[in-house]
């Protein structure tokens, strides 16, 4: 099969190689997917750059955890109903060396979801990490029906999924965005109100939720923690999956006095049942008419280095997908 890989970490153009590798075959409990589209997430580029200093977990890595395509081989013990199904997958390169930037990938069947009718492969390739992270971020502290949820970064990949999932779960959703050009994206995802994340943030949120908010989905923990605490009700909660600072300061006593619950979310290690439920709820949203992500670029596999560079430094809104 044709695939992209790296055997050392560094800049995309210096380390990514495209070539031929032996076709993979599924082990027991796994399926093989002929990949139609491979999604790029920040975690994929950070692993390739060694941002977190973990080094190479495997001597050769095919990048990308998310993808979509058609199941074309089954391992022992997998129901034959999967054969030929259009699907999306997640976690292909989580604790595994070979992801979806290839003509084929092999994953456990538990990490595969059927692609709803009418949903493109490009959309399916973008769902995994952001959608599952968003689902966990919305639901980790308990039911949100009838509660007010603030989604920071509501136009980002995780943020817009969180807006949609919180809205479908019965929450009143306030989304924040960095610029007026992002307002339509957050509103389209389902936010009841969209406000700017500027110096007027707390005033704007308090005008919409004078009694405070119940739960916050947070993309920039270090920058926003003080504002978040000012806005939360007593007993409120924050679910954060990213931070502008790797060593943020936490206003301990303010959190204690408000009995705040804080959840740190790393998608690789979510409970399996939570991931499966997230996939089901994401599919239900798509089937109900949610339009999902804007696709900014579809880039052929031989140009994967350019795809990574565009993911790191976007020139237009939307997701980047690689087409094997």
N, C-alpha and C positions, 0 to 999 in steps of 0.2 A: 504494500500500500504506500501511497504518498503521504508524508507526514512532515510536520515542523517540530524541531526539538532544539534543546540547548544542553550542553555538557559542562558549561561553566556559566557563572552569573555575571551580568553586566548590561551595558546598553543593548537595545534590541538589535541594531544593525551589526553589532560586533559578535553576538553570541547565538542568534537564531539561525538555524540551518533548515533547509527544505530538501528532502531527498526520499529515497525508498527504504522501507523497512518491511520485515515479514508481516503478513497479515496476522492479527491477533485472533484468538478463538476463546469462546467463553468457557469458564470452569463451571462446576455445579452451582446452581443458583444465580448464574449470570446470564446476560444477553449481550449479543453484539449488535451495535447500531451502525448502519451506514450513514455517516454524518452528512447532512445537507447544509447545516449552518452551525458555526461555533461561536459562542459569545465570549467577549473579553470583559473581565471585571478588574477593578483595582487590585484585588488580591493576586491576580495572575501576573500583573506587571510588577508588583512588589516582590513576589517570590523570585521572579527572574532577575530583579535588581538586587536581591538580598537586603531589602530595606530593614528587616527585623533581625538580621545577623544570625540566622539559623543555618546558613550554608546550604549546600546541595544535599538534600535528603536521599537522592538517588543519583547514580552516575549519569543517567540520561533522563531528561524530563520532556514529555510532550505536554505543552501548556494547555490551560483552559479547563475549568471544571464543568462548565455548562454547554449544552449543545442540543440539537434536535435532528431527527432523521427517521429512518425506518429500521425496525428490528429485522435482521436477516439471518441470525443464528441464535439458537437456544442452548444453554447448558443443561446438564441433567437436573431434573426436578422442576424445571420451569414449565408452566402451563403452555400448551401449544397455541392458545389463543393470542399470545403475544406476537407470533410469527407474522411478519408483514405489516404490523401496526405502525402508524406514524406516532412518534413519541418525542417527548423532551426529557432530558436527564440532568442530574445534578451530582456534584461530588465526584466527578470522574477523575479529578486529580487531587482529591482530598485523601491523604495517606495512601496514595497510589501514584506510580510514576507516569502513567500515560493518560493524558486528558483527551480533549475533543478536537484539537487542532490537527486532524488527520482524516483520512477517508473512512476509517473505522475506529470505534472505541468500544471497550468492554466494561460493563458496570454491573453491580448486583441489581437484580430485578426490583428490589425495594427502592432503588434510586431512579426509577423510571416512571413516568406518568404519560398517559395517553394524551396526544395532542388533540384538543377539541376540533370538531369539524369547522372549517372555515378560518382557522387560525393558522397563520403562516409559520413556516419553519424558522424564519428570522425571529419572530416573536417568541417561539418556543425556546430558541437558543439563548434568550436573554432572561428567562424567568428564574432560573435556579437560585443562585446566591442572593440577588436582591429580593426576590419574592419570598423566599423562605426566611431570610433575615427580617423582612418587614412583618411577616406573619407572627414570628416570635416576639418582635418588638411591640406589636399591638397587644398580644394576648398573654404575655408572660406574667403580668401582675394580676390577671383575673379578667372577668367579663367586663366589657366596655359598653355594653348596651345601656343607654340612658346617661352616659357619662360624657364629660368633655375631654377630648384628646387633642393635644397640641403636637403637630408633626413639624419638627424643625428640618428645613431642607426639603420641602414638600415637592420640589420639582426634580430632585435627584432620582436615581433609579430605585433605591430603597424607599425614599420618601413618597414617591407617587404610588408605589405599591401599598405602603402603609396607609396612605389616605384612602385608597380604594377599599382596602380590607377593613379599616376601622369604620368607614361609612357603611359598608355592608353588614357589619356586626352591630349596628345600631347606635354608634357613637355620634356625638356632635363634634365635627372635625374642623379645627383651625389649622391652616397650613401657613408656614413662613417661607418666603423666597428672598433671594438676594437682590433681584432686579425686577422691574416691571415686565420685562420680556418673559419672565418665568411664570407670571401670574396665571396665564391661560392654561399652562400645563398642569398646575396644581388644581385649578378649578375643574378642568376636564377629568382629572382623576377622581373628583368627588368631594373636594373640600367645601364645606359650607361657607367659610370665609377664608380669604387669602390676604396676608399682610406682609409687609417688608420686614426683614430681620435687620433693622438698623437701630439707631439710638432711641427710637420711639417704640421699640418692640414691647416693653412691659406696659406702657401706656395704652398701646393699641390692643393688646390682648385683654387687659383689664376692662377696656370699654366693651369688649365682646363677651367676656366672662367675668363679671364683677365679683363673683364668689370664688374665683380661682378655677384652675383646671385640675383634672383628676389624674391625668397620666400624660407623660411626655415621651415621644419618640425622638431621640437626640442623635444628631450626626456630628456635632462639634462640641463635645462634652466640656473641654477645657474653656472654650470661649463663652459658653452659654450657661454654665452651672449656676452662677449667681443669679442670673435672670430667671432661670428655671425655678430655683428655690423660692424666689419672690412670687412667682406665679402659681405655684402648687398649693392645693388645699392641704390641710393637715391630713396625714395618712396617705398622701399622694405618692406617685411612683414615677421613676425615670427608667427608661430602657435605652441604653446607649450602645451603639455598634461601631462608633468611630470618634476620633478626637483630633483637634487641631494640634494638641500638645501631647507628647507621650508621657509626660509627668505632670499632669494638672494638679493644682491645689484644690482641696475639697473643703468647703466651709462647714466643718464638722458640727459645731454647736447649732448652727441654723438648721441643719438636717435633723439633728437629735430633737430639737424643740418642736419640729413639725412632724416627727415620726415618719420621715421619708424612706421609702424603699428604693433601692438602687440596683439595677440589673445590668451586668456587663455581658454582651452577647457576641460570641464567636461562632459563626455558622457551622464550621466543620464539626463542632462537638455538641450540637443540639441533640436532644433525644430523638431516636429514630421515629417514634410515633408522632412527634411534633412535626418532623419534616414531611411525613406522609400526609398528615392533616393539612399542612400548609399547601402541599401540591393539590390536594382535593379542593381547597377553598380558592386557590388561584384559578384552577380550571373552571370552577363554578362562576367566578367573576367574569372570565372570558366568555363563557357560554351565555351569560346574562347580558353581554354587550359591551363589557369593558374593552376599550381599544388597545390597552397595554402601552407599549413603548413606541416612541418615534425612532425610526432607524435612520441614522445619519449617513452611514457608509456601509456598503457591501464590498468587501475586499477579497480578491482571490488569494488562496493559500501561499503562492510564491511571493506575495507582497506582505506577508505577515509582520515583518519588521515595521513597515509603514503603518499597519493597523495598530500595533502596540504604541507607536509614537502618537498617533491620533487619539488613542484612548488616554494617554498621559497628558496630551496638550490639545484638547478639542478645538476645532475651528468652527464647528456648528453644533447646535443642540442635538441630542439623540445618541443612540447606542451604535457601537461598531461591531459588525459581525464578519467573520472570516468564512469564506466559501471554499471548501475543499474541492 
